[in-house]
Amino acid sequence: METYWLGVLLAVLSGLSHFSGMLIEKMIINKLPPDVKLMKNLVRTPLWIFALFIRFGLGSAFFMVAQIFIGPAIIPGLMACGLIVLAIGSVKIIGEKLTVIELIAILMMIIAITLLGFSELSIQLSEFNLLEAQFMIRMTIYTSVLTVLGFLIQLMQKKSERFRGILLALLSGFMFSLSNFWTGVLIGVIAHVFSGVFSIGQLILFIISSIVLVLVNIFGVTKMAVALRHGDASKLVPIQSMPTQSTPSIVYFLVFLLPPPSILSVVFFTVAIILIIISSFILGKRQAQMGEIKKEI
């Protein structure tokens, strides 16, 4: 149980690190004169480099270690706590005070993170046989379904200019859902591979998961970037989070076929995800507004 709560803490720290780094980036960009070359000045700013380290260095490290302790089921939800930091920090950047609705959204997020913690829906990857035949079939089906959905959405967005932004945001969310799942798979075999004590199956799974992670993350980032050109970021950012928040339940119950610790665990998890999605739509406006600052400068 101690390792479980350590994993929960690391997932929360991952979300806080990611969004804190983003907040510092926005603050630095906001201080630059509008007529300077953006990247040329940023790379010379130690604080910006530090922000990147916090966001991608510490944030990724916390995320990877959290996967070891609690698996991929509740990490995306726990990481959403970073939106609280973003919302509070945006007060200084945007110059607008938090509204009553936004304060309620922050409270909802805190309640959701607490419920997720007490749901105890952890996956002990070190104790799970990732090479078990039936699990690999379920893993293949899950990956294939999300990939096919992504392919269909890709085709649909080409024929629908009106809903292109929404569809691309959903596509990006599905790609990051695959990223969350395959990071867990990678964590499950990486220790064996780097220790030199591994089977051919573990090596193959390590290679496949590494390739999948590179592809889905690149695809997810680029599709979201395109989506933002075709829609309101305050709506598209939370829409992107819908698949990443909802698919972990499929991973836990249908891919790993794990029973919940109790009925309350299912109730806590379900209520938490609903609260996170609702509060993300409210707080996502702040994230979008700060993104507009970057575009203008």
Long-range contacts (C-beta under 8 A, 24 or more apart in sequence): 3-69, 4-69, 4-70, 4-120, 4-122, 5-117, 6-69, 7-65, 7-66, 7-68, 7-69, 7-70, 7-122, 8-66, 8-70, 8-74, 8-78, 8-116, 8-117, 10-62, 10-63, 10-65, 10-66, 10-69, 11-62, 11-63, 11-66, 11-70, 11-74, 11-75, 11-78, 11-79, 12-78, 12-79, 12-81, 12-113, 13-58, 13-62, 14-58, 14-59, 14-60, 14-62, 14-63, 14-66, 14-75, 14-78, 14-79, 15-59, 15-78, 15-79, 15-80, 15-81, 15-82, 16-81, 16-82, 16-85, 17-54, 17-55, 17-58, 17-59, 17-62, 17-82, 18-55, 18-56, 18-59, 18-79, 18-82, 19-82, 19-83, 19-85, 19-86, 20-54, 20-55, 20-82, 20-85, 20-89, 21-51, 21-52, 21-53, 21-54, 21-55, 21-56, 21-58, 21-59, 22-51, 22-55, 22-86, 22-290, 23-85, 23-86, 23-89, 23-90, 23-93, 23-290, 24-48, 24-50, 24-51, 24-54, 25-51, 25-52, 25-55, 26-90, 26-93, 26-290, 26-293, 26-294, 27-89, 27-92, 27-93, 29-293, 29-294, 29-297, 30-93, 30-293, 30-297, 32-297, 34-296, 34-297, 38-297, 63-183, 64-183, 64-187, 67-125, 67-183, 67-184, 67-187, 68-125, 68-126, 68-187, 69-122, 70-122, 70-123, 71-122, 71-123, 71-124, 71-125, 71-184, 71-256, 72-123, 72-180, 72-181, 72-183, 72-184, 72-248, 72-251, 73-121, 73-122, 73-123, 73-248, 73-249, 73-251, 73-252, 74-116, 74-117, 74-119, 74-121, 74-122, 74-248, 74-269, 75-180, 75-248, 76-180, 76-241, 76-244, 76-245, 76-248, 77-112, 77-113, 77-116, 77-245, 77-248, 77-272, 77-273, 77-276, 78-113, 78-116, 78-117, 80-109, 80-112, 80-113, 80-241, 80-245, 80-276, 80-279, 80-280, 81-109, 81-110, 81-113, 83-109, 83-279, 83-280, 83-283, 83-284, 83-286, 83-287, 84-109, 84-110, 84-283, 86-283, 86-286, 86-287, 86-290, 87-283, 87-286, 90-286, 90-287, 90-289, 90-290, 93-290, 93-293, 94-286, 94-289, 94-290, 94-293, 96-289, 101-282, 102-282, 102-283, 102-286, 104-282, 105-278, 105-279, 105-282, 105-283, 106-279, 106-283, 108-275, 108-278, 108-279, 109-275, 109-276, 109-279, 109-283, 111-272, 111-275, 112-271, 112-272, 112-273, 112-275, 112-276, 112-279, 113-272, 115-268, 115-269, 115-271, 115-272, 115-275, 116-268, 116-269, 116-272, 118-264, 118-268, 119-260, 119-264, 119-265, 119-266, 119-268, 119-269, 119-272, 120-261, 120-265, 121-252, 121-258, 121-260, 121-261, 121-265, 121-269, 123-184, 123-251, 123-252, 123-256, 123-258, 125-184, 125-187, 125-188, 126-188, 126-191, 128-188, 128-256, 130-185, 130-188, 130-189, 130-202, 130-205, 131-199, 131-201, 131-202, 131-205, 135-255, 135-256, 135-257, 138-254, 138-255, 138-257, 139-185, 139-255, 142-181, 142-250, 142-251, 142-254, 142-255, 143-178, 143-181, 143-182, 143-212, 146-174, 146-177, 146-178, 146-247, 147-178, 149-174, 150-174, 150-175, 150-219, 161-230, 164-227, 164-230, 164-231, 165-227, 165-228, 165-229, 165-230, 165-231, 165-232, 165-236, 166-227, 166-231, 166-235, 166-236, 166-239, 167-227, 168-223, 168-224, 168-226, 168-227, 168-230, 169-224, 169-227, 169-231, 169-236, 169-237, 169-239, 169-240, 170-239, 170-240, 170-242, 170-243, 171-223, 171-227, 172-219, 172-220, 172-221, 172-223, 172-224, 172-227, 172-240, 173-220, 173-239, 173-240, 173-241, 173-242, 173-243, 173-244, 174-243, 174-247, 175-216, 175-217, 175-219, 175-220, 175-223, 176-216, 176-217, 176-220, 176-240, 176-243, 176-244, 177-243, 177-244, 177-247, 177-248, 178-212, 178-216, 179-213, 179-216, 179-217, 179-220, 180-244, 180-247, 180-248, 180-251, 181-247, 181-251, 181-255, 182-209, 182-212, 182-213, 182-216, 183-209, 183-213, 184-251, 185-209, 186-210, 186-213, 228-291, 232-288, 233-284, 233-287, 233-288, 233-291, 233-292, 234-284, 234-285, 234-287, 234-288, 234-289, 235-281, 235-284, 236-288, 237-280, 237-284, 237-287, 237-288, 238-277, 238-280, 238-281, 238-284, 241-276, 241-277, 241-280, 241-284, 242-277, 245-273, 245-276, 245-277, 245-280, 246-273, 246-277, 249-273
